[in-house]
């Protein structure tokens, strides 16, 4: 893992990620955290049915590298707020994105790989999962070896919390509600995803349900097809819903199952967060082509200093066009092809493994091509053998403020939570002076 500006610290981080074999996850503390929820089924889901959700060890990050990520995030937030940027990207957005709520949208996920020149933003997600399970994971950490200094896994510089992450998250939802409904009382929340009980992150939905209920807010978990919109009210199993925590990957609410939710949202009968405009402004991958295009940035009025941050801090991205087929094919080995409106690894392809047939399908689809930034690595001992894991870093952000940073350890093309030894990992920030 490479530093942004401190070679000595970078070398130390690289050595720790390569050589440190410490187990920082305290399984007994994790068990106590989960059993305190008084739900043995949830405990079983998180520990037995999903054994690779939590990594045993932490990931080391150079402090200057982390601060560089925050600088990139701040620059992005600044540009995304520009009316000229919004006008440009909303021109190819779905109709539902033209509706403008007052809420900001919860749990933006800024995902980075750490390349030779420092952190590179790979993508932004508008319904990033994992924040609440990481809050639990952070409390179940023990200090690493002396070489790591005195910072505990999950402890970030300049972000010493005066309250729990759970309180930070509930305050965020209450702020979303206040933005839309003022001093009215938030009484009910629906956590909505397609077939929620079948989702890998279903235990997190249950954790959110419990979090809301601990704060006096009735919560339900449901499929969008279970919602009905009648007489100006959004209902789930006859319960009037005030706010929807939206975990759908139907980002524009265009599918038939989302019709009731879409109608209630556009009628301002329910607060939805995150919402279609969030995705259109932040997460449509065609936006990355705008954000890494010097001429486009100049055209929308981005100042030179901010342009430099974006151009050096975001993996170069172009929209795939058939007229560029020859160049894209010749450059394919250093490119990664992603659906413009996709998520995760769905229908995404490493260029060096691309066949002519699949490339032809990409040309006919709605894709972007992104400069391949190889993920950095963490080496761990698993079953008495040292194994290399790829890693990425996710910054969870609300209203421009970073709430939490976690890593994901994996093998294969993309994060999958299927690899022994892999999963969500806490971050140990290495102080340049340490």
N, C-alpha and C positions, 0 to 999 in steps of 0.2 A: 504494500500500500504506500503510495507516494505522497510526500508532503507537498503543500503548496509553496512553502518558502523556507523550510528549515530542514536541511539535509541530515543533520545529526538526529533530529527527532524522527524523521522519516525512516532512517536506518534502524532506530530502536523499535519503531512500530512494526517494520517489516520483520525484524528478528522475533519479536513477541508473537506475531501472527503465525510465524513459521515454527517456532520452537516451544512456546508455552503450552503445556499440556494440562494446566490447572482446570479442575471442574469447579465452576463458580455457582452452578445451580444447586441449591440446597433442597433436595427432594423432600426432606422432612418438613422444612418451612413451607414448601409449595403445598404439601399435603395438608398442613395446618390451615393455610390460607383458603384452600378449596373446601375443606371440611367445615370451616367456619360459616360457609354459606348454607349449611344444613340441607344439602342436596347430593345424596350419594350417586344419583344417576349422572348429574353434571360432573362430579368428580371422576366417575368411570369414563365418561365421554372424553374428558381432557387428558387423562393419564393412560388409559388402557386402549380405547378405541382410536386415539390419535397420538400414538407414542412418539411421533417425530414432529410434534407441534413446537416443542420447546427444546432448543439446543442445550447441551450440558455445559458449554463453555462460552465465554464472552469473546467479543471481537475488539481489537485495539484500533484506535483512530487517533491520528495526530490532531491536536487541538486547532492548529492553523487550518488544517484540511476541513474540519468541521465548521469553523467560522467562515471559510470560503463558501461552503454550501449555503450558509445562512445569508451571505452576501448575494449569492445567485438568486435565492428565493426572494429576497427583498427587491432585487432588480426586476424579477418577473412580476411580482405583485404590483410594482410601480407601473410597468408597461401595460399589464392587463387592465388596469384602471383607466387607461387613456381612452377617451371616446373614439379616437381614430382607429385604435387597435380593435375595439369592440365592433365598430362598424365594418371593419374588414373581415373579421372572422365570422360575424353573424350573417354575413352575406351568403355563406354556404351552410348555415345551421338550420336545423328543423324549426318548424313554426312554433313549437312549444317553447323554444329558447328565446323567443322575442318577448315573452311575458317576463316582467321584471319585478321579482319580489324584493322586499326590504331586507330579508335575512341574508346572511353571508354564505352559508353552506358549511356544514360540519365535516371534519376529517378529510381535508385535502392531503394527499400523499405525494410528496416529492421524492422520486426514486433516483438514486445516484449510483453509478459505478465510479471507482477510483482508478483513473488511467495514469499513464506516465506524466501527464501535465497537470494532474490534480483531479478533483471531482468533476464528473460530467453528468449533467442531468439526462436521464434516459427517457423518462416520461412523468406525467402528472396524472394522478388518479383522483376522482372526485367522490368516491365512496370507499376510501381505503380501509380495509379491515385490519384487525389485529391490535388496535390501540388499547382496548380494555384487557385483553389477555396479556399484553406487554406490561400493563400496570401491575398485574399480579406477579408476573415473572420478575419484574424489577425488585419487588419486595422479598423475593425468595433467593436473593443473591448473597454470596459471601465474598469477602475480599480476595483478590487474586494474589499472585506471588509478589515478592518484594520488588521485582524488576518493574512491575506495573505502577509503582508508586502507591500513594494512599487513597486514590480515588476508587470508589466502589463501582462495580458495573451498574450502568444506568444513571450515574451521577454526572450531570452535564455542567460545564463551566458557565457561570453567570445565570444559572437556572435553578437555584436552590428553592424548591417549592415550600411555601408556608402552609400548604394544604395538600391533601392526597390528590393523585391524578384523577381518581373517581370524582372528587369534588370539582376539579377543573372541568371535567367532561360534563357533569350535570349542570354546572354554571353556564357552560357553552350552550347547551340545549335551552336553558331558561332564557339566555340572551337572544337566541334565535326567536323564541316565542315573544319576548318583549319587543323585538324589532317589528314584529307583525301585529301584535295584539295589545301592546302597551301593558297596562297594569292588570289585565284580566288574569285569572288563575289558570295555569295549565293543569288540566285534570286527567287527560288520557293521551296515550301515545301508542301508535301501531308501528312495530318493527316489521318492515315489508320486504320480502324477497320471494322469488319464484321457488316453490316447493322448499320452504325454509328448513324443514327437518332433514332434507336430503343434502343440504349444503355442508361443506367441510367446516365452515366457520359457524355452524349452528350453535355450538356451545357459547360462542360470544354473544349471540342473540339472547340466549338465556341469561347471561351475565348482565346484559343491558336491561332486560326485563326486571331482574332483581334490583338493579341500581335505581331504576325509575320508581319501583314500588317502595324502596327504602326511603325515598324522598316524597312519598305521598301521592305519587302519580300512577294511576292504573295503566298497565301496559299489556299489550297482546302481541303475539307474533303471528303473522299471517301471510298467505299468498295473495297477490294483488286481485286474483279472481274472487276472493272472499269479501272484497269491499263492494259496497253499493253506495250510490249517490242519489239521495232522494230528499226532496223538500229542503234543499240547501244544506244538507248534512251528509258527511261521509260516515258510513256505518261499517262496523265489522262485527258480525254476529250480534246485531242489534245494539252494539255499543257505539255511541257517538264519539268519533275520533277528532281530537283537537290538532294533533301534530303527527306527521308520519316521518319516522327515521327511515330513509329510503336506502335500501341495500341492493336495489335492482340493478341489473346490467342492461335493462331497457332504458337507456339513459334519457331518451327523449319522450318516454311514456307513449310510444306509438303502437305498441302491440295491443291486440284485442283484450287480453287479460288486464291491461292497465287502463282501460277506458274509464271506469268509474273514478279512479285516482286522478287521471288526467283532467276529467271534467270538473272535479271538485277543486283541483289545483288552479285551473284557469279561471274558475269562478271565485277564487279566493275564499273558498269555504273551509280550507284546511291549510295548515302550515306544512310545507314539505321541505325537508332538508336531508341531503343535498338535492338539487333540483336541475331541470334541463339546462337552464342558462349557465349554471356552474360548469357542466360538462362542455358546453359549446365554447365557453371562454377559456377554460383551463385544459381540458383533457382530450379534445379532438386532436389527433396527432398531426393533422395538417397545420395546426397552429405552430408546431415546432419548426416547420419550414419557413413560416413568417419570422419567427423569433431567431432564426439563424441565417437570415438573409439581410445583408448590410443595406441594400437599396430599400427593401421593404421597411426596415427599422427607421431609416432616414425619412422615408415618405410619411410615416405616421408620427414623426416628431420626437423620436427617442434621442436623447442627448448622447454625445460621444462617449462619455464615461460609462453610461449604462449599456451602450452598444458593446463596448469592449468586454464587460462582464458577461453579457449573454453569449457573445460569439465565442468566447473562450471557455464558457461554462456549460454549454448545452451541446450534446452530440449533434453534429451537422446533419440536417434532415432535408430531404426534397420530396415533393409529391411525385409519385410514379405516373409518368405519361407515356403513352405508346410511342410517341415520336422520339422519346429518349431511350428506346429499348436497347439499341446497340451499345450505347455508353453504359447503361445500367448493367447489362450482361457482362461487359468487359470489366466493370468495377465490382462485380457481385461478391467477390471473395472478401472484400472489406466492408460489406454492407449487411444490414439486417432489415428484412422486409416485414412490415407490420400493417394490419388493417387500420385505416384511418380512425375508425370508430370502435376498434376492438379493445380488448382488455386481457391482461395476463399473457399467456402464451398461445391463446387461441388463434389458429391460422397464421402464426408468425414463423418466419423462416430465416435461418442463417444462410447468407448468400453462398458461402463456400460449399454448402450441401444441396444446392438448388438444382433441380432437373429442368430441362427445357420445357417439359410439359407444365410443371408447376409455375415456372416463370411466365409462361403464356397465360395461365389463369390469373396471376398477379397483375399482368398488364391489362386484363379485362376487368379487374376488380377496382376497389377503392383503397389504394395502398400508399404508404410512404416508405421511402428507403432511408435508413439512418446509418450514419457512420458507425461501424462496429467498434465498441469500446469494451475490450476484454475485462471481465470482472476481476478484481483482486482476489487473493486466496487466504484461507485460514487452514492450517494443518492441525489435525486433531488425532488422538488415538482412539480408535473404535475397535473393540474386540481384539485388542493386543496388536493392532496394525495401524500404522500412521496413514491417514487418508487426507487428501486435499479437497477442500470445499470451496466453491465459488461463493462470493458474497456480494450483496448489494446493501445499501443504506437507505432507509425510509425515514423522512422527516414528516411527522404529522403536524399539520398547520391549521390554525383557525384565525381568520381575520388578520392575516399577515404575521401571526405570532407562532413560533415553533413551540409545541407542547411537549413533544417526545421524539426521541430518535431511537430507532432499533435497527438491527441488522437481520438479514435472512441468509442462512447458510444452506447450500444445496449442491447437488451434482446434476449433470445433464444440461439441457439447453436453458431452462428457466426454473424459477422457484417452484417447488412442488410439494414440500412438506411430506415427502415420502422417503427421504434418505435417512438411514440410521446415523445418528450423530448430528443431523441437520435440524432446521427449524428456525423459529425466532430466537435471536440471541441479543443479549444486552451489550451495550457499547461501553468500553473503558476508554476514556479520553486521556491520552498521554500528554502531559504538560511539557512544553519545550524546555522548561528549566528544571524538569524533574530528573 
